[in-house]
Amino acid sequence: MYMDNSATSPINPEVLDAMLPYLKEEYGNASTLYTLGIHAKRAINNARIQVAKLINAQDDEITFTSGGTESDNMAIKSTALAQLKTDNPKKHIITTQIEHPAVLNTCKYLEEFGFDITYLPVNEEGLISLDELENAIRDDTILISVMHSNNEIGTIQPVKQIGEIAHKHGIVFHCDAVQSVGKVPVDVEAQNIDILSLSGHKINGPKGIGAIYIKKGVKLDPYIHGGGQENSKRSGTENVAAIVGLGKAAQIAQENLDDAIKHNQQIRDAIIEKTTARIKDTYVNGSLDERLPNNVHLRFSGVEGESLILKLAQKGIYAATGSACSTHNLQGSHVLAALGITPALSHGSLRLSIGPENSIDDVDYIVDAIDETVGYLRSISPLWDNKTDEYIGDRFERPMDEEDEHCYLE
């Protein structure tokens, strides 16, 4: 049972079928003028339309990239580099403590060039404060970059209101929507998004392909220079087969979105309800209300997450835990640290991310496997008192210090 669709998702057979001709007989370079090239160019343009429809954009506002990481880098670095050309460059960017490393590490890199980054905190559910966002805006703020939903805990930010605040102050709003596109409705017009990042392999498309939406009127300098492909925004010979695959995946996601949301929510809610009811000291990380329909993120006191993942894999369940922020000092997930969860507790987390191949009929097996595995791991854990059946790790847990709270910078 593959339950790690937030890491990557299996390619849809229809997507693969759409790609195959462009890996075989339709192998032309889209920049050439003869028939093979014309066919490739048409295929790229059709995929651009399919991606645009998924997020309610215009097709000429879509630029293809190698994935979400490149799109995030392009959005932030290109905005920043444009300022360096001016006589009085503005160098302030606002983001959050729980962004994907593609955003956090890009912002950290820009600090080397004199940019000042504000990392907004979040509450215990992983949501930013709109008041704190507005209070953080300065005269030299050039960009607000806040993810649509978090890749670990699945919390969905108030994107529309964030965009409203940004536009009220004349600031560009970039949104990393890699985990949201194809999972929940994403509408760049209605949600006031100026730049958006998305990825193919999160929506049952191929790896190595993504896109960036750039609203008309928002100017970004070219990120990769060369032959002027993608309207000179991102040069390099186009990966036609992958672009076609992303387009087809976007089309399928759009057509099936309502059914997919219902399917995912049913499985998500059943897993959360049954697991929290059966297993003592089980907690849900993130918001229960503002949450991706395919995300389950649980925390088990007295359990080590990596052992939990390996044991579940032996039972045929592939899942994930919180990503390590710094393995050298055993800090936990930077996302969970931002929620105020101590390192020892954050290490006991489990992320299950649901896809179309999962079934409600699988839930009982999954919950049984988690119950059995957590019970075994607690029986050998020094943080669990088997006589009283209680978590005792808080007796040894050191208080969170500044290094823990700011491990998103590591």
One Martini backbone bead per residue (centre of mass of N, CA, C, O) as a GRO file, in nm:
protein
  410
    1MET     BB    1   0.088   0.042   0.029
    2TYR     BB    2   0.079   0.357  -0.104
    3MET     BB    3   0.151   0.649   0.137
    4ASP     BB    4   0.356   0.876  -0.050
    5ASN     BB    5   0.233   1.120  -0.245
    6SER     BB    6   0.403   1.373  -0.137
    7ALA     BB    7   0.669   1.273  -0.264
    8THR     BB    8   0.525   1.075  -0.477
    9SER     BB    9   0.370   0.961  -0.785
   10PRO     BB   10   0.220   0.757  -0.983
   11ILE     BB   11   0.189   0.705  -1.302
   12ASN     BB   12  -0.040   0.754  -1.526
   13PRO     BB   13  -0.128   0.565  -1.792
   14GLU     BB   14  -0.232   0.806  -1.965
   15VAL     BB   15   0.027   0.966  -1.947
   16LEU     BB   16   0.217   0.762  -2.075
   17ASP     BB   17   0.067   0.741  -2.346
   18ALA     BB   18   0.109   1.046  -2.420
   19MET     BB   19   0.432   1.032  -2.418
   20LEU     BB   20   0.547   0.806  -2.609
   21PRO     BB   21   0.555   0.948  -2.892
   22TYR     BB   22   0.786   1.162  -2.771
   23LEU     BB   23   0.998   0.902  -2.745
   24LYS     BB   24   0.975   0.832  -3.052
   25GLU     BB   25   0.844   0.955  -3.337
   26GLU     BB   26   0.803   1.245  -3.171
   27TYR     BB   27   1.130   1.388  -3.154
   28GLY     BB   28   1.118   1.679  -3.190
   29ASN     BB   29   1.219   2.006  -3.214
   30ALA     BB   30   1.040   2.294  -3.129
   31SER     BB   31   1.249   2.496  -3.299
   32THR     BB   32   1.166   2.378  -3.556
   33LEU     BB   33   1.012   2.392  -3.903
   34TYR     BB   34   0.929   2.118  -3.929
   35THR     BB   35   0.708   1.874  -3.861
   36LEU     BB   36   0.828   1.769  -3.593
   37GLY     BB   37   0.844   2.052  -3.460
   38ILE     BB   38   0.547   2.131  -3.486
   39HIS     BB   39   0.435   1.901  -3.316
   40ALA     BB   40   0.586   1.980  -3.056
   41LYS     BB   41   0.472   2.265  -3.026
   42ARG     BB   42   0.176   2.183  -3.005
   43ALA     BB   43   0.206   2.007  -2.752
   44ILE     BB   44   0.302   2.233  -2.566
   45ASN     BB   45   0.059   2.422  -2.599
   46ASN     BB   46  -0.151   2.222  -2.494
   47ALA     BB   47  -0.025   2.187  -2.211
   48ARG     BB   48  -0.051   2.484  -2.129
   49ILE     BB   49  -0.358   2.483  -2.127
   50GLN     BB   50  -0.401   2.255  -1.918
   51VAL     BB   51  -0.256   2.396  -1.682
   52ALA     BB   52  -0.414   2.663  -1.680
   53LYS     BB   53  -0.697   2.540  -1.616
   54LEU     BB   54  -0.629   2.426  -1.328
   55ILE     BB   55  -0.564   2.757  -1.226
   56ASN     BB   56  -0.693   2.991  -1.389
   57ALA     BB   57  -0.523   3.061  -1.650
   58GLN     BB   58  -0.316   3.168  -1.889
   59ASP     BB   59  -0.117   3.022  -2.118
   60ASP     BB   60   0.098   3.275  -2.126
   61GLU     BB   61   0.154   3.224  -1.793
   62ILE     BB   62   0.318   2.962  -1.873
   63THR     BB   63   0.613   2.797  -1.743
   64PHE     BB   64   0.847   2.564  -1.797
   65THR     BB   65   1.007   2.330  -1.581
   66SER     BB   66   1.173   2.092  -1.364
   67GLY     BB   67   1.006   2.211  -1.110
   68GLY     BB   68   0.940   2.332  -0.799
   69THR     BB   69   1.225   2.428  -0.727
   70GLU     BB   70   1.274   2.607  -0.973
   71SER     BB   71   1.026   2.785  -0.939
   72ASP     BB   72   1.107   2.903  -0.667
   73ASN     BB   73   1.378   3.020  -0.752
   74MET     BB   74   1.271   3.203  -0.974
   75ALA     BB   75   1.077   3.378  -0.813
   76ILE     BB   76   1.292   3.488  -0.605
   77LYS     BB   77   1.554   3.557  -0.764
   78SER     BB   78   1.432   3.733  -0.990
   79THR     BB   79   1.319   3.946  -0.801
   80ALA     BB   80   1.591   4.019  -0.668
   81LEU     BB   81   1.774   4.083  -0.918
   82ALA     BB   82   1.611   4.328  -1.018
   83GLN     BB   83   1.703   4.513  -0.778
   84LEU     BB   84   2.018   4.524  -0.847
   85LYS     BB   85   1.963   4.731  -1.098
   86THR     BB   86   1.905   4.947  -0.908
   87ASP     BB   87   1.976   5.227  -0.725
   88ASN     BB   88   1.738   5.141  -0.494
   89PRO     BB   89   1.730   4.866  -0.348
   90LYS     BB   90   1.508   4.623  -0.251
   91LYS     BB   91   1.553   4.381   0.054
   92HIS     BB   92   1.256   4.252   0.124
   93ILE     BB   93   1.136   3.937   0.263
   94ILE     BB   94   0.844   3.724   0.298
   95THR     BB   95   0.798   3.441   0.509
   96THR     BB   96   0.819   3.114   0.648
   97GLN     BB   97   0.907   2.853   0.873
   98ILE     BB   98   0.739   2.614   0.678
   99GLU     BB   99   0.885   2.590   0.434
  100HIS     BB  100   1.032   2.480   0.182
  101PRO     BB  101   1.365   2.448   0.106
  102ALA     BB  102   1.337   2.600  -0.169
  103VAL     BB  103   1.279   2.864  -0.006
  104LEU     BB  104   1.464   2.885   0.243
  105ASN     BB  105   1.743   2.850   0.091
  106THR     BB  106   1.703   3.088  -0.097
  107CYS     BB  107   1.681   3.306   0.121
  108LYS     BB  108   1.949   3.247   0.256
  109TYR     BB  109   2.119   3.314   0.007
  110LEU     BB  110   2.027   3.620  -0.014
  111GLU     BB  111   2.165   3.716   0.248
  112GLU     BB  112   2.453   3.733   0.111
  113PHE     BB  113   2.321   4.002  -0.060
  114GLY     BB  114   2.147   4.175   0.170
  115PHE     BB  115   1.898   4.034   0.242
  116ASP     BB  116   1.586   4.060   0.415
  117ILE     BB  117   1.434   3.813   0.625
  118THR     BB  118   1.104   3.716   0.705
  119TYR     BB  119   0.998   3.468   0.951
  120LEU     BB  120   0.708   3.350   1.001
  121PRO     BB  121   0.511   3.241   1.225
  122VAL     BB  122   0.319   2.982   1.385
  123ASN     BB  123   0.085   2.799   1.498
  124GLU     BB  124  -0.025   2.488   1.619
  125GLU     BB  125  -0.150   2.447   1.306
  126GLY     BB  126   0.030   2.622   1.085
  127LEU     BB  127  -0.066   2.924   1.102
  128ILE     BB  128  -0.079   3.232   1.011
  129SER     BB  129  -0.075   3.575   1.076
  130LEU     BB  130  -0.216   3.844   0.928
  131ASP     BB  131  -0.114   4.064   1.117
  132GLU     BB  132   0.186   3.987   1.108
  133LEU     BB  133   0.218   4.025   0.811
  134GLU     BB  134   0.143   4.327   0.794
  135ASN     BB  135   0.358   4.421   1.010
  136ALA     BB  136   0.612   4.319   0.824
  137ILE     BB  137   0.573   4.541   0.637
  138ARG     BB  138   0.766   4.738   0.414
  139ASP     BB  139   0.901   4.965   0.199
  140ASP     BB  140   1.119   4.715   0.100
  141THR     BB  141   0.906   4.521   0.004
  142ILE     BB  142   0.892   4.265  -0.271
  143LEU     BB  143   0.804   3.984  -0.117
  144ILE     BB  144   0.560   3.718  -0.087
  145SER     BB  145   0.620   3.379   0.054
  146VAL     BB  146   0.350   3.141   0.052
  147MET     BB  147   0.222   2.854   0.105
  148HIS     BB  148  -0.058   2.678   0.046
  149SER     BB  149   0.070   2.398   0.148
  150ASN     BB  150   0.195   2.161   0.353
  151ASN     BB  151   0.409   1.882   0.310
  152GLU     BB  152   0.358   1.759   0.600
  153ILE     BB  153   0.068   1.869   0.751
  154GLY     BB  154  -0.145   2.012   0.531
  155THR     BB  155  -0.172   2.305   0.575
  156ILE     BB  156  -0.390   2.571   0.488
  157GLN     BB  157  -0.366   2.876   0.377
  158PRO     BB  158  -0.482   3.219   0.355
  159VAL     BB  159  -0.439   3.310   0.048
  160LYS     BB  160  -0.635   3.532  -0.032
  161GLN     BB  161  -0.558   3.726   0.206
  162ILE     BB  162  -0.262   3.750   0.139
  163GLY     BB  163  -0.304   3.879  -0.140
  164GLU     BB  164  -0.455   4.127  -0.043
  165ILE     BB  165  -0.226   4.243   0.126
  166ALA     BB  166  -0.014   4.264  -0.092
  167HIS     BB  167  -0.179   4.449  -0.291
  168LYS     BB  168  -0.228   4.687  -0.095
  169HIS     BB  169   0.112   4.720  -0.099
  170GLY     BB  170   0.243   4.640  -0.383
  171ILE     BB  171   0.295   4.320  -0.365
  172VAL     BB  172   0.429   4.029  -0.442
  173PHE     BB  173   0.277   3.695  -0.481
  174HIS     BB  174   0.405   3.389  -0.373
  175CYS     BB  175   0.310   3.033  -0.447
  176ASP     BB  176   0.350   2.723  -0.310
  177ALA     BB  177   0.154   2.456  -0.491
  178VAL     BB  178   0.255   2.157  -0.505
  179GLN     BB  179   0.041   2.015  -0.296
  180SER     BB  180  -0.240   2.142  -0.415
  181VAL     BB  181  -0.234   2.077  -0.694
  182GLY     BB  182  -0.501   1.850  -0.758
  183LYS     BB  183  -0.639   1.852  -0.449
  184VAL     BB  184  -0.732   2.152  -0.474
  185PRO     BB  185  -0.856   2.441  -0.532
  186VAL     BB  186  -0.688   2.652  -0.780
  187ASP     BB  187  -0.705   3.021  -0.802
  188VAL     BB  188  -0.530   3.288  -0.907
  189GLU     BB  189  -0.752   3.501  -0.914
  190ALA     BB  190  -0.921   3.451  -0.649
  191GLN     BB  191  -0.625   3.427  -0.473
  192ASN     BB  192  -0.410   3.650  -0.551
  193ILE     BB  193  -0.191   3.531  -0.755
  194ASP     BB  194   0.125   3.596  -0.920
  195ILE     BB  195   0.295   3.336  -0.824
  196LEU     BB  196   0.340   2.985  -0.925
  197SER     BB  197   0.405   2.655  -0.804
  198LEU     BB  198   0.464   2.338  -0.982
  199SER     BB  199   0.420   1.969  -1.012
  200GLY     BB  200   0.406   1.657  -1.169
  201HIS     BB  201   0.472   1.415  -0.947
  202LYS     BB  202   0.210   1.499  -0.756
  203ILE     BB  203  -0.010   1.426  -1.022
  204ASN     BB  204   0.070   1.166  -1.190
  205GLY     BB  205   0.337   1.246  -1.314
  206PRO     BB  206   0.632   1.333  -1.410
  207LYS     BB  207   0.948   1.377  -1.360
  208GLY     BB  208   1.118   1.682  -1.424
  209ILE     BB  209   0.843   1.858  -1.404
  210GLY     BB  210   0.711   2.195  -1.439
  211ALA     BB  211   0.572   2.514  -1.317
  212ILE     BB  212   0.515   2.869  -1.387
  213TYR     BB  213   0.325   3.130  -1.272
  214ILE     BB  214   0.283   3.453  -1.450
  215LYS     BB  215   0.150   3.734  -1.423
  216LYS     BB  216   0.039   3.977  -1.589
  217GLY     BB  217   0.289   4.236  -1.522
  218VAL     BB  218   0.494   4.039  -1.415
  219LYS     BB  219   0.843   4.076  -1.377
  220LEU     BB  220   1.086   3.836  -1.489
  221ASP     BB  221   1.380   3.736  -1.507
  222PRO     BB  222   1.573   3.534  -1.647
  223TYR     BB  223   1.699   3.226  -1.524
  224ILE     BB  224   1.769   3.094  -1.808
  225HIS     BB  225   2.015   3.114  -2.046
  226GLY     BB  226   1.983   3.129  -2.421
  227GLY     BB  227   1.760   3.048  -2.688
  228GLY     BB  228   1.455   3.149  -2.583
  229GLN     BB  229   1.276   2.975  -2.450
  230GLU     BB  230   0.987   3.037  -2.308
  231ASN     BB  231   0.986   3.343  -2.376
  232SER     BB  232   1.280   3.383  -2.235
  233LYS     BB  233   1.248   3.257  -1.932
  234ARG     BB  234   1.344   2.937  -2.024
  235SER     BB  235   1.601   2.799  -2.135
  236GLY     BB  236   1.588   2.524  -2.346
  237THR     BB  237   1.525   2.229  -2.447
  238GLU     BB  238   1.241   2.075  -2.459
  239ASN     BB  239   1.053   1.839  -2.266
  240VAL     BB  240   0.807   1.711  -2.430
  241ALA     BB  241   0.709   1.455  -2.284
  242ALA     BB  242   0.683   1.585  -2.001
  243ILE     BB  243   0.489   1.811  -2.080
  244VAL     BB  244   0.266   1.627  -2.176
  245GLY     BB  245   0.233   1.482  -1.904
  246LEU     BB  246   0.152   1.730  -1.739
  247GLY     BB  247  -0.095   1.804  -1.905
  248LYS     BB  248  -0.250   1.539  -1.861
  249ALA     BB  249  -0.250   1.546  -1.551
  250ALA     BB  250  -0.407   1.813  -1.533
  251GLN     BB  251  -0.661   1.719  -1.675
  252ILE     BB  252  -0.732   1.487  -1.483
  253ALA     BB  253  -0.743   1.654  -1.223
  254GLN     BB  254  -0.971   1.841  -1.310
  255GLU     BB  255  -1.193   1.621  -1.379
  256ASN     BB  256  -1.140   1.467  -1.070
  257LEU     BB  257  -1.146   1.655  -0.818
  258ASP     BB  258  -1.408   1.602  -0.660
  259ASP     BB  259  -1.370   1.294  -0.628
  260ALA     BB  260  -1.089   1.306  -0.493
  261ILE     BB  261  -1.169   1.455  -0.240
  262LYS     BB  262  -1.371   1.248  -0.132
  263HIS     BB  263  -1.182   1.005  -0.129
  264ASN     BB  264  -0.960   1.124   0.058
  265GLN     BB  265  -1.134   1.211   0.301
  266GLN     BB  266  -1.243   0.935   0.378
  267ILE     BB  267  -0.968   0.810   0.446
  268ARG     BB  268  -0.851   1.020   0.634
  269ASP     BB  269  -1.076   1.022   0.854
  270ALA     BB  270  -1.061   0.719   0.922
  271ILE     BB  271  -0.771   0.710   1.022
  272ILE     BB  272  -0.788   0.925   1.241
  273GLU     BB  273  -1.024   0.812   1.407
  274LYS     BB  274  -0.912   0.520   1.462
  275THR     BB  275  -0.630   0.588   1.576
  276THR     BB  276  -0.706   0.787   1.810
  277ALA     BB  277  -0.903   0.580   1.950
  278ARG     BB  278  -0.691   0.335   1.993
  279ILE     BB  279  -0.431   0.518   2.044
  280LYS     BB  280  -0.248   0.629   2.273
  281ASP     BB  281  -0.105   0.921   2.240
  282THR     BB  282  -0.252   1.061   1.983
  283TYR     BB  283  -0.170   1.305   1.726
  284VAL     BB  284  -0.247   1.588   1.536
  285ASN     BB  285  -0.085   1.746   1.283
  286GLY     BB  286  -0.236   2.023   1.252
  287SER     BB  287  -0.513   2.095   1.082
  288LEU     BB  288  -0.846   1.980   1.059
  289ASP     BB  289  -0.976   2.198   0.865
  290GLU     BB  290  -0.701   2.317   0.725
  291ARG     BB  291  -0.679   2.052   0.499
  292LEU     BB  292  -0.568   1.819   0.323
  293PRO     BB  293  -0.740   1.542   0.196
  294ASN     BB  294  -0.449   1.353   0.177
  295ASN     BB  295  -0.367   1.422   0.488
  296VAL     BB  296  -0.170   1.240   0.735
  297HIS     BB  297  -0.059   1.359   1.069
  298LEU     BB  298   0.108   1.179   1.318
  299ARG     BB  299   0.156   1.142   1.683
  300PHE     BB  300   0.376   0.934   1.892
  301SER     BB  301   0.439   0.865   2.193
  302GLY     BB  302   0.741   0.686   2.234
  303VAL     BB  303   0.832   0.713   1.923
  304GLU     BB  304   1.023   0.621   1.641
  305GLY     BB  305   0.982   0.707   1.316
  306GLU     BB  306   1.179   0.528   1.153
  307SER     BB  307   1.088   0.262   1.276
  308LEU     BB  308   0.797   0.285   1.186
  309ILE     BB  309   0.851   0.288   0.880
  310LEU     BB  310   1.002   0.014   0.862
  311LYS     BB  311   0.776  -0.163   0.983
  312LEU     BB  312   0.557  -0.088   0.775
  313ALA     BB  313   0.712  -0.189   0.527
  314GLN     BB  314   0.703  -0.491   0.619
  315LYS     BB  315   0.369  -0.458   0.581
  316GLY     BB  316   0.330  -0.280   0.301
  317ILE     BB  317   0.378   0.025   0.409
  318TYR     BB  318   0.421   0.341   0.256
  319ALA     BB  319   0.587   0.604   0.424
  320ALA     BB  320   0.632   0.889   0.647
  321THR     BB  321   0.822   1.142   0.800
  322GLY     BB  322   0.976   1.378   0.934
  323SER     BB  323   1.201   1.587   0.832
  324ALA     BB  324   1.521   1.655   0.868
  325CYS     BB  325   1.705   1.936   0.967
  326SER     BB  326   1.937   1.803   1.169
  327THR     BB  327   2.133   1.525   1.213
  328HIS     BB  328   2.366   1.610   1.413
  329ASN     BB  329   2.144   1.722   1.656
  330LEU     BB  330   1.856   1.580   1.644
  331GLN     BB  331   1.662   1.734   1.498
  332GLY     BB  332   1.369   1.798   1.385
  333SER     BB  333   1.126   1.921   1.236
  334HIS     BB  334   1.076   2.245   1.131
  335VAL     BB  335   0.769   2.242   1.141
  336LEU     BB  336   0.724   2.128   1.431
  337ALA     BB  337   0.892   2.343   1.573
  338ALA     BB  338   0.701   2.582   1.488
  339LEU     BB  339   0.461   2.439   1.666
  340GLY     BB  340   0.618   2.348   1.949
  341ILE     BB  341   0.758   2.075   1.903
  342THR     BB  342   0.952   1.860   2.029
  343PRO     BB  343   1.193   1.654   1.920
  344ALA     BB  344   1.099   1.383   2.048
  345LEU     BB  345   0.804   1.408   1.939
  346SER     BB  346   0.860   1.460   1.632
  347HIS     BB  347   0.996   1.171   1.584
  348GLY     BB  348   0.682   1.041   1.620
  349SER     BB  349   0.606   1.065   1.312
  350LEU     BB  350   0.331   1.036   1.061
  351ARG     BB  351   0.296   1.013   0.700
  352LEU     BB  352  -0.008   1.007   0.511
  353SER     BB  353  -0.051   0.990   0.151
  354ILE     BB  354  -0.309   1.010  -0.072
  355GLY     BB  355  -0.443   0.815  -0.347
  356PRO     BB  356  -0.612   0.660  -0.610
  357GLU     BB  357  -0.501   0.364  -0.512
  358ASN     BB  358  -0.659   0.399  -0.269
  359SER     BB  359  -0.865   0.249  -0.002
  360ILE     BB  360  -1.110   0.204   0.233
  361ASP     BB  361  -1.038  -0.106   0.268
  362ASP     BB  362  -0.740  -0.038   0.399
  363VAL     BB  363  -0.773   0.090   0.682
  364ASP     BB  364  -0.771  -0.146   0.884
  365TYR     BB  365  -0.487  -0.244   0.817
  366ILE     BB  366  -0.339   0.016   0.882
  367VAL     BB  367  -0.429   0.046   1.178
  368ASP     BB  368  -0.328  -0.226   1.276
  369ALA     BB  369  -0.028  -0.176   1.203
  370ILE     BB  370   0.013   0.072   1.381
  371ASP     BB  371  -0.070  -0.049   1.650
  372GLU     BB  372   0.139  -0.278   1.658
  373THR     BB  373   0.394  -0.101   1.619
  374VAL     BB  374   0.362   0.095   1.854
  375GLY     BB  375   0.352  -0.120   2.074
  376TYR     BB  376   0.635  -0.231   2.025
  377LEU     BB  377   0.802   0.034   2.050
  378ARG     BB  378   0.709   0.096   2.341
  379SER     BB  379   0.821  -0.171   2.475
  380ILE     BB  380   1.137  -0.052   2.393
  381SER     BB  381   1.102   0.223   2.528
  382PRO     BB  382   1.241   0.470   2.748
  383LEU     BB  383   0.965   0.667   2.709
  384TRP     BB  384   0.800   0.406   2.817
  385ASP     BB  385   0.568   0.294   3.057
  386ASN     BB  386   0.452  -0.031   3.088
  387LYS     BB  387   0.311  -0.028   3.367
  388THR     BB  388   0.137   0.254   3.307
  389ASP     BB  389   0.102   0.342   3.017
  390GLU     BB  390   0.330   0.586   2.976
  391TYR     BB  391   0.467   0.888   2.914
  392ILE     BB  392   0.826   0.990   3.010
  393GLY     BB  393   0.993   1.198   2.829
  394ASP     BB  394   0.944   1.474   2.986
  395ARG     BB  395   1.172   1.414   3.203
  396PHE     BB  396   1.413   1.447   2.963
  397GLU     BB  397   1.326   1.692   2.827
  398ARG     BB  398   1.437   1.956   2.685
  399PRO     BB  399   1.414   2.263   2.628
  400MET     BB  400   1.345   2.475   2.400
  401ASP     BB  401   1.546   2.647   2.187
  402GLU     BB  402   1.658   2.860   1.952
  403GLU     BB  403   1.763   2.633   1.767
  404ASP     BB  404   1.498   2.484   1.738
  405GLU     BB  405   1.309   2.725   1.644
  406HIS     BB  406   1.546   2.777   1.396
  407CYS     BB  407   1.585   2.511   1.202
  408TYR     BB  408   1.501   2.636   0.921
  409LEU     BB  409   1.815   2.748   0.885
  410GLU     BB  410   1.976   2.460   0.849
   0.00000   0.00000   0.00000
